């Protein structure tokens, strides 16, 4: 190539690159950028940037703690307090928070102890026939996603765990209706306190002997050197590691996250139209306004409860049906539930605390119709957001697409270990699950 031709080629290439870098924004990009004036408000940090992730002062994040928690979350060897000997060491935290299902059960209700089977993403997990309905370990409300929980100040549907935030002023109720919430007095952090109680409820135990026998002692020592040994080799130590792991489970690779960071091609036009509706006409961000597109707002949406949709170990008298009111006992809090985060919800239905809607489109249509389905919820308690939205069928489809795929992080596998130290199968280690997962 001659010098003149080489010069011409370089000039042409530079002009082309400049044109690419200064391409005209689409009308959808312009409109969405006009609505979201401060994009940084919704940008999640990288999961390795531990300093930028909200954390408990008494449980600072470290790589060693996160690495240990990542193993413990999926480790069946600590499921040692099962009701039956033949189901010991067969379940994990991830039995009910399945990565393939967006860290939720792949079915209406999660079952840890007392469950068997897996299917392909947890949808074929059922009650073990030799367990009574009231002896299984199953939640009385649809389990929440364990993603982006670093941005949840008070955890659970009723916000009962955590000593700060919305729970300032509720001290007299800690441990009243739910004995586990007495843990708030220790002021460990919402996740840390909840997870200590969760390990008790979910029949998992940690002692020095168990930890040593399972090969985890060195990892506990590296991750938790500041905890006294009587706390380190215990549910508290395990909770601190699991909580650290959960805090860094962030959906920062979702198309919407990439768009916020400047990649205008990350979302499709339909997803952008859905986002415009989310932050505009539909008004979803009136409640879903934090970085995880959730918030600490409690609203009564008038949806059914889990027992009405086949939920086991629950019923009409379950205090969890009362939402925030079941924790505080206050009349004004009855039937109000915390606003959940929205990322990766498309990975698995059903939806709402009672699992009353099978698909995200059903959820959008419920809000669009603006009519309650649960007649036990008084109109006086009903959220002002339960009103007709006036969305067309096309707009319903656009908003659904944004929720389903625009907010989907496609790479949740990065939060799953290749194996656990016991060598057991996970998320479940019962015979039926091992067949389903082809794990032996």
RAGI-V532235 format. One record per helix or strand. SS is the DSSP state (alpha for helix, beta for strand). FROM is the first residue (numbers start at 1). TO is the last residue. If there is no record, write none. Layout:
ss:SS from:FROM to:TO
ss:SS from:FROM to:TO
This chain:
ss:alpha from:3 to:21
ss:alpha from:27 to:35
ss:alpha from:39 to:42
ss:alpha from:50 to:52
ss:alpha from:63 to:72
ss:alpha from:76 to:78
ss:alpha from:85 to:87
ss:alpha from:93 to:95
ss:beta from:98 to:98
ss:alpha from:99 to:101
ss:beta from:104 to:104
ss:beta from:111 to:111
ss:beta from:115 to:116
ss:beta from:126 to:127
ss:alpha from:133 to:135
ss:beta from:138 to:138
ss:alpha from:149 to:151
ss:beta from:155 to:155
ss:beta from:161 to:161
ss:alpha from:165 to:167
ss:alpha from:171 to:173
ss:alpha from:179 to:186
ss:alpha from:190 to:201
ss:alpha from:208 to:213
ss:alpha from:217 to:223
ss:alpha from:229 to:232
ss:alpha from:235 to:247
ss:alpha from:255 to:260
ss:alpha from:269 to:279
ss:alpha from:284 to:286
ss:beta from:298 to:300
ss:alpha from:306 to:309
ss:alpha from:319 to:322
ss:beta from:323 to:323
ss:alpha from:324 to:328
ss:alpha from:331 to:333
ss:beta from:336 to:338
ss:alpha from:345 to:347
ss:beta from:351 to:351
ss:beta from:357 to:357
ss:alpha from:360 to:369
ss:beta from:382 to:382
ss:alpha from:393 to:406
ss:alpha from:412 to:415
ss:alpha from:431 to:437
